Amino acid sequence: MKIPGVSFSLKRAIGVTRAKQQFSRATGIPTTKAGLERKIGQAVISAIFGKKK
């Protein structure tokens, strides 16, 4: 049984989350599945139709 409003994340406590955020910001490569799909999709659309302003 959980206490409402209280949660604990081992990854966040160890620092994995912060390391992933720093890597992502420094390289411009998203570390989430949705972010990668969005970035790849945008690249494909840009390659097909050219860049729009």
MARBA-3410 file (N, C-alpha, C, O; in Angstrom, 1 decimal):
53
0.8,-1.2,0.0,0.0,0.0,0.0,0.9,1.2,0.0,1.8,1.3,0.8 ~ 0.6,2.2,-0.9,1.4,3.4,-1.0,0.8,4.5,-0.3,-0.5,4.6,0.0 ~ 1.6,5.5,0.1,1.1,6.7,0.7,0.9,7.7,-0.4,1.8,8.0,-1.2 ~ -0.3,8.3,-0.5,-0.6,9.2,-1.6,0.3,10.4,-1.6,0.5,11.0,-0.5 ~ 0.9,10.8,-2.7,1.7,12.0,-2.8,3.2,11.8,-2.5,4.0,12.7,-2.5
3.5,10.5,-2.1,4.9,10.2,-1.8,5.4,9.2,-2.7,4.8,8.1,-2.9 ~ 6.5,9.5,-3.4,7.1,8.5,-4.3,8.6,8.6,-4.2,9.2,9.5,-3.7 ~ 9.3,7.5,-4.7,10.7,7.4,-4.7,11.2,6.8,-6.0,10.6,5.8,-6.4 ~ 12.2,7.4,-6.5,12.8,6.9,-7.8,14.3,6.6,-7.6,15.1,7.5,-7.2 ~ 14.7,5.3,-7.7,16.0,5.0,-7.5,16.9,5.6,-8.6,18.0,6.1,-8.3
16.5,5.7,-9.8,17.3,6.3,-10.9,17.5,7.8,-10.6,18.6,8.3,-10.8 ~ 16.5,8.4,-10.1,16.7,9.8,-9.8,17.6,10.0,-8.6,18.4,11.0,-8.6 ~ 17.5,9.1,-7.6,18.4,9.2,-6.4,19.9,9.0,-6.8,20.8,9.6,-6.2 ~ 20.1,8.0,-7.7,21.5,7.7,-8.1,22.1,8.8,-9.0,23.3,9.0,-9.0 ~ 21.2,9.5,-9.8,21.7,10.5,-10.7,21.6,10.2,-12.2,22.1,10.9,-13.0
20.9,9.1,-12.5,20.8,8.6,-13.9,20.0,9.6,-14.7,20.3,10.0,-15.8 ~ 18.9,10.1,-14.1,18.0,11.1,-14.7,18.8,12.3,-15.1,18.7,12.9,-16.2 ~ 19.6,12.9,-14.2,20.3,14.1,-14.4,21.4,13.9,-15.5,21.6,14.7,-16.4 ~ 22.1,12.7,-15.5,23.1,12.4,-16.5,22.5,12.4,-17.9,23.0,12.9,-18.8 ~ 21.3,11.7,-18.0,20.6,11.7,-19.3,20.2,13.0,-19.8,20.3,13.3,-21.0
19.7,13.9,-18.9,19.3,15.2,-19.2,20.5,16.0,-19.7,20.4,16.7,-20.7 ~ 21.6,15.9,-19.0,22.8,16.7,-19.4,23.4,16.2,-20.8,23.8,17.0,-21.6 ~ 23.4,14.9,-21.0,23.8,14.3,-22.3,22.9,14.8,-23.4,23.4,15.2,-24.5 ~ 21.6,14.8,-23.2,20.7,15.2,-24.2,20.8,16.7,-24.5,20.8,17.0,-25.7 ~ 21.0,17.5,-23.5,21.2,18.9,-23.8,22.5,19.2,-24.5,22.6,20.1,-25.4
23.5,18.5,-24.2,24.9,18.8,-24.7,24.9,18.3,-26.2,25.6,19.0,-27.0 ~ 24.3,17.2,-26.5,24.5,16.6,-27.8,23.3,16.9,-28.8,23.4,16.9,-30.0 ~ 22.1,17.2,-28.2,21.0,17.5,-29.0,20.3,16.2,-29.4,19.3,16.2,-30.2 ~ 20.7,15.1,-28.8,20.1,13.8,-29.1,19.1,13.4,-28.0,19.6,13.3,-26.8 ~ 17.8,13.3,-28.2,16.9,12.9,-27.2,17.1,11.5,-26.7,17.6,10.7,-27.4
16.9,11.3,-25.4,17.1,10.0,-24.8,15.9,9.2,-24.6,15.9,8.0,-24.1 ~ 14.7,9.8,-24.9,13.5,9.0,-24.7,13.0,8.5,-26.1,13.4,9.0,-27.1 ~ 12.2,7.4,-26.1,11.7,6.8,-27.3,10.9,7.8,-28.1,11.1,7.9,-29.3 ~ 10.0,8.5,-27.4,9.2,9.5,-28.1,10.0,10.6,-28.7,9.7,11.1,-29.8 ~ 11.0,11.1,-28.0,11.9,12.1,-28.5,12.7,11.7,-29.7,12.8,12.5,-30.7
13.2,10.5,-29.7,13.9,10.0,-30.9,13.0,9.8,-32.1,13.4,10.2,-33.2 ~ 11.8,9.3,-31.9,10.8,9.2,-33.0,10.5,10.5,-33.6,10.4,10.7,-34.8 ~ 10.3,11.5,-32.7,9.9,12.9,-33.2,11.1,13.5,-34.0,10.9,14.1,-35.0 ~ 12.3,13.3,-33.5,13.5,13.9,-34.2,13.7,13.2,-35.5,14.0,13.8,-36.5 ~ 13.6,11.9,-35.5,13.8,11.1,-36.8,12.7,11.5,-37.8,12.9,11.7,-39.0
11.4,11.5,-37.3,10.3,11.9,-38.2,10.5,13.3,-38.8,10.2,13.5,-40.0 ~ 11.0,14.2,-38.0,11.2,15.6,-38.5,12.3,15.6,-39.5,12.2,16.3,-40.5 ~ 13.3,14.8,-39.3,14.4,14.7,-40.3,13.9,14.1,-41.6,14.3,14.6,-42.7 ~ 13.1,13.1,-41.5,12.6,12.5,-42.8,11.7,13.4,-43.5,11.8,13.6,-44.7 ~ 10.8,14.1,-42.8,9.9,15.1,-43.5,10.7,16.2,-44.1,10.4,16.6,-45.2
11.8,16.7,-43.4,12.6,17.8,-43.9,13.3,17.3,-45.2,13.5,18.0,-46.2 ~ 13.8,16.0,-45.2,14.5,15.5,-46.4,13.6,15.4,-47.6,14.0,15.6,-48.7 ~ 12.3,15.0,-47.3,11.4,14.8,-48.4,10.9,16.1,-49.0,10.9,16.4,-50.2 ~ 10.4,17.0,-48.1,9.8,18.3,-48.5,10.7,19.5,-48.5,10.3,20.6,-48.9 ~ 11.8,19.4,-47.9,12.7,20.5,-47.8,12.3,21.3,-46.5,11.3,21.1,-46.0
13.2,22.2,-46.1,13.0,23.0,-44.9,12.0,24.1,-45.2,12.1,24.8,-46.3 ~ 11.1,24.3,-44.3,10.1,25.4,-44.4,10.4,26.4,-43.3,10.9,26.1,-42.3 ~ 10.0,27.6,-43.7,10.2,28.7,-42.7,8.9,29.3,-42.3,8.8,30.2,-41.5
END
